[in-house]
Every structure is written in structure tokens, then in C-alpha cells.
Amino acid sequence: MQTNSQAQTEQPPPKTTPDFSHRVKDYYSVTSTSDLIEEVDTMVLRSKGILSIIADLHIESHINQINSQQIHWALNSVMRELDDIYAAIESHHDALRANQQA
């Protein structure tokens, strides 16, 4: 099994700064820690919502009412959300580092 730090080291560095304008509030500032916390919280809540729906269906034995492709895309959505969380934190870190060096 691959650890998170191994997965992070295997990812090539981004060629451009990620654009989260479609995913974050209009006044989001990449250098604001409080904005970052709020956005990560929102991303986590979206992921938890998807996972809780799948868990509830499984507990009530209704999971077979959803085809495997739908489950795949729901879980894929959570994985992409986790990638977005990582990218948002990395962008925040890079922006703070750039401000400190300036």
C-alpha cells in the first residue's frame, strides 16, 4: 500500500498554478490561512456527504440499487476532492513561501 507521502513524491510538480475559481468563494485569497481552512472544510463536507450516502445505502442493503459505475464515479468524485484539498494546501504553502522570500 502506498502512503500519502509516497504518492505526493511521485506526482510531478504542477506546471501552472491551479485555478480554483470555480470551486472557491469569490473573495478567496491563496495567502489567507482562514480562507484556506474554510475552503478545506467545505471540500471535506462535500466528500463526507458523498461517502455517507454510499454508507447509508450499504447499511440499509440498498447498495445494489446503484450500479457499479455510479459508485465508481461517486468514489472518484471524493478522490478528486482530496486531490483538490492537497492542491489548495500546496498552493497556499507556495504562496506563503513566495511572500516570505519577497
Rosetta silent file (secondary structure, phi, psi, omega in degrees, C-alpha in Angstrom):
SEQUENCE: MQTNSQAQTEQPPPKTTPDFSHRVKDYYSVTSTSDLIEEVDTMVLRSKGILSIIADLHIESHINQINSQQIHWALNSVMRELDDIYAAIESHHDALRANQQA
SCORE:     score description
SCORE:     0.000 S_00000001
   1 L     0.000  140.807 -175.936    0.000    0.000    0.000 S_00000001
   2 L   -90.888  133.038  177.045    1.239    3.433   -0.901 S_00000001
   3 L   -83.014  164.011 -179.520    1.496    6.084    1.800 S_00000001
   4 H   -61.027  -40.316 -179.205    0.351    9.659    1.266 S_00000001
   5 H   -67.374  -33.947  176.412    3.926   10.954    1.319 S_00000001
   6 H   -66.199  -42.763 -179.708    4.941    8.391   -1.326 S_00000001
   7 H   -63.378  -36.978 -179.542    2.015    9.415   -3.524 S_00000001
   8 H   -68.267  -37.867 -178.366    2.967   13.068   -3.103 S_00000001
   9 H   -73.901  -23.297 -179.403    6.583   12.493   -4.108 S_00000001
  10 H   -82.180  -16.369 -179.260    5.537   10.561   -7.207 S_00000001
  11 L   -78.350  132.257  176.750    3.361   13.392   -8.518 S_00000001
  12 L   -68.333  149.359  179.014    5.119   15.690  -10.967 S_00000001
  13 L   -63.139  144.400 -179.894    5.150   19.332   -9.885 S_00000001
  14 L   -64.001  142.681 -179.327    2.299   21.354  -11.377 S_00000001
  15 L   -82.419  -23.343  178.319    3.241   23.291  -14.489 S_00000001
  16 L  -135.530  165.292  176.052    0.824   26.084  -13.683 S_00000001
  17 L   -73.769  129.443  179.963   -0.850   27.446  -10.609 S_00000001
  18 L   -60.960  140.906  177.683   -4.151   25.616  -10.088 S_00000001
  19 L  -103.715  109.220 -179.513   -7.222   27.723  -10.779 S_00000001
  20 L  -102.486   15.705 -173.853   -9.861   27.066   -8.130 S_00000001
  21 L   -58.901  -28.401  178.186  -12.113   29.988   -9.081 S_00000001
  22 L   -81.729   -8.504 -174.176  -14.933   27.604   -9.970 S_00000001
  23 L  -116.347  -13.841 -174.328  -14.583   25.806   -6.605 S_00000001
  24 L  -123.020  166.217  179.820  -13.968   28.545   -4.039 S_00000001
  25 L   -63.337  157.383 -175.612  -15.693   31.719   -2.864 S_00000001
  26 L   -60.274  -32.644 -175.439  -15.190   34.887   -4.917 S_00000001
  27 L   -99.271   19.107  179.838  -13.033   36.583   -2.284 S_00000001
  28 L   -62.720  132.258  176.274  -10.718   33.598   -1.621 S_00000001
  29 L  -116.582  125.068 -176.588   -7.111   34.630   -1.056 S_00000001
  30 L   -63.483  -21.260 -179.471   -4.423   31.985   -1.553 S_00000001
  31 L   -94.365   -3.961 -178.271   -2.329   33.582    1.200 S_00000001
  32 L   -90.371  116.302  179.209   -5.138   33.681    3.799 S_00000001
  33 H   -65.690  -37.874  179.674   -4.977   30.775    6.229 S_00000001
  34 H   -66.195  -37.418  174.791   -8.541   31.400    7.429 S_00000001
  35 H   -64.332  -41.606  178.819   -9.816   31.270    3.814 S_00000001
  36 H   -60.729  -46.763 -179.717   -7.874   28.039    3.292 S_00000001
  37 H   -59.392  -44.029 -179.809   -9.387   26.482    6.433 S_00000001
  38 H   -63.558  -42.498 -179.420  -12.891   27.459    5.319 S_00000001
  39 H   -68.846  -41.580  177.999  -12.384   26.055    1.816 S_00000001
  40 H   -63.142  -40.316  177.661  -10.848   22.793    3.057 S_00000001
  41 H   -59.488  -43.900  178.099  -13.759   22.416    5.469 S_00000001
  42 H   -62.625  -43.117  179.163  -16.211   22.829    2.570 S_00000001
  43 H   -63.760  -41.358  179.016  -14.305   20.282    0.464 S_00000001
  44 H   -64.649  -42.249  179.434  -14.261   17.793    3.363 S_00000001
  45 H   -62.868  -39.268  176.869  -18.007   18.247    3.922 S_00000001
  46 H   -61.449  -44.708 -179.698  -18.689   17.543    0.219 S_00000001
  47 H   -65.060  -44.521  178.986  -16.632   14.344    0.420 S_00000001
  48 H   -61.913  -36.362  178.174  -18.250   13.236    3.661 S_00000001
  49 H   -61.046  -46.760  178.898  -21.671   13.832    2.136 S_00000001
  50 H   -62.943  -47.079 -178.483  -20.957   11.521   -0.785 S_00000001
  51 H   -65.283  -35.832 -179.727  -19.416    8.848    1.445 S_00000001
  52 H   -69.616  -33.924  176.128  -22.289    8.988    3.948 S_00000001
  53 H   -63.413  -46.381  179.079  -24.848    8.454    1.168 S_00000001
  54 H   -63.098  -42.898  179.792  -22.952    5.376   -0.019 S_00000001
  55 H   -63.335  -44.158  179.517  -22.563    4.124    3.577 S_00000001
  56 H   -62.055  -41.458  177.906  -26.266    4.633    4.339 S_00000001
  57 H   -63.879  -39.502  179.770  -27.257    2.718    1.206 S_00000001
  58 H   -66.500  -45.293 -179.355  -24.871   -0.077    2.151 S_00000001
  59 H   -61.634  -39.463 -178.288  -26.145   -0.283    5.745 S_00000001
  60 L   -87.895   11.881  178.496  -29.766   -0.438    4.576 S_00000001
  61 L    58.370   29.934  176.238  -28.854   -3.077    1.966 S_00000001
  62 L  -104.834    6.858 -176.900  -29.865   -0.763   -0.875 S_00000001
  63 H   -61.462  -28.259  179.898  -26.375   -0.531   -2.304 S_00000001
  64 H   -72.551   -8.009  176.736  -27.384   -2.956   -5.070 S_00000001
  65 H   -79.287  -12.896  177.173  -29.870   -0.343   -6.294 S_00000001
  66 L  -107.082  130.959 -179.475  -26.954    1.727   -7.537 S_00000001
  67 L   -73.847  160.620 -174.009  -24.959    0.294  -10.398 S_00000001
  68 H   -62.559  -30.254  178.822  -21.220   -0.136  -10.003 S_00000001
  69 H   -66.742  -38.855  177.739  -20.450    2.669  -12.457 S_00000001
  70 H   -65.261  -41.001  177.852  -22.375    5.160  -10.300 S_00000001
  71 H   -64.370  -42.729  177.865  -20.480    4.019   -7.202 S_00000001
  72 H   -55.777  -48.038 -176.481  -17.212    4.288   -9.130 S_00000001
  73 H   -71.972  -31.256  175.166  -17.926    7.903  -10.118 S_00000001
  74 H   -64.883  -45.995  178.559  -19.103    8.826   -6.620 S_00000001
  75 H   -67.704  -35.753  176.274  -15.860    7.489   -5.147 S_00000001
  76 H   -62.732  -37.529  177.271  -13.889    9.113   -7.967 S_00000001
  77 H   -61.472  -41.476  177.559  -15.503   12.425   -7.020 S_00000001
  78 H   -64.958  -42.924  179.673  -14.250   12.004   -3.448 S_00000001
  79 H   -61.939  -41.089  178.131  -10.753   11.158   -4.691 S_00000001
  80 H   -66.547  -36.053  176.565  -10.711   14.281   -6.880 S_00000001
  81 H   -62.423  -41.288  177.929  -11.910   16.340   -3.932 S_00000001
  82 H   -64.658  -38.824  175.320   -8.978   15.008   -1.903 S_00000001
  83 H   -62.196  -39.280  178.140   -6.623   15.947   -4.758 S_00000001
  84 H   -64.721  -39.488  177.990   -8.133   19.458   -4.705 S_00000001
  85 H   -60.961  -47.549  179.027   -7.554   19.701   -0.950 S_00000001
  86 H   -59.604  -45.485 -178.746   -3.915   18.745   -1.422 S_00000001
  87 H   -65.112  -37.752  178.874   -3.504   21.235   -4.301 S_00000001
  88 H   -65.241  -43.360  179.413   -5.150   24.042   -2.305 S_00000001
  89 H   -67.058  -41.262  178.825   -2.852   23.459    0.662 S_00000001
  90 H   -63.320  -41.828  178.411    0.188   23.196   -1.588 S_00000001
  91 H   -64.081  -40.574  177.673   -0.748   26.452   -3.366 S_00000001
  92 H   -61.206  -47.171  178.985   -1.228   28.161   -0.004 S_00000001
  93 H   -59.292  -47.054 -179.954    2.164   26.935    1.167 S_00000001
  94 H   -62.757  -39.285  179.867    3.862   28.071   -2.042 S_00000001
  95 H   -66.664  -41.429  177.612    2.201   31.496   -1.865 S_00000001
  96 H   -64.685  -41.414  178.207    3.316   31.981    1.746 S_00000001
  97 H   -62.419  -43.157  179.344    6.846   30.925    0.868 S_00000001
  98 H   -62.968  -39.103  178.752    6.921   33.350   -2.080 S_00000001
  99 H   -67.101  -36.090  179.722    5.711   36.183    0.186 S_00000001
 100 H   -69.672  -33.041 -178.960    8.404   35.400    2.747 S_00000001
 101 H   -80.744  -18.446 -178.334   11.133   35.464    0.098 S_00000001
 102 L   -78.757    0.000    0.000    9.908   38.752   -1.378 S_00000001
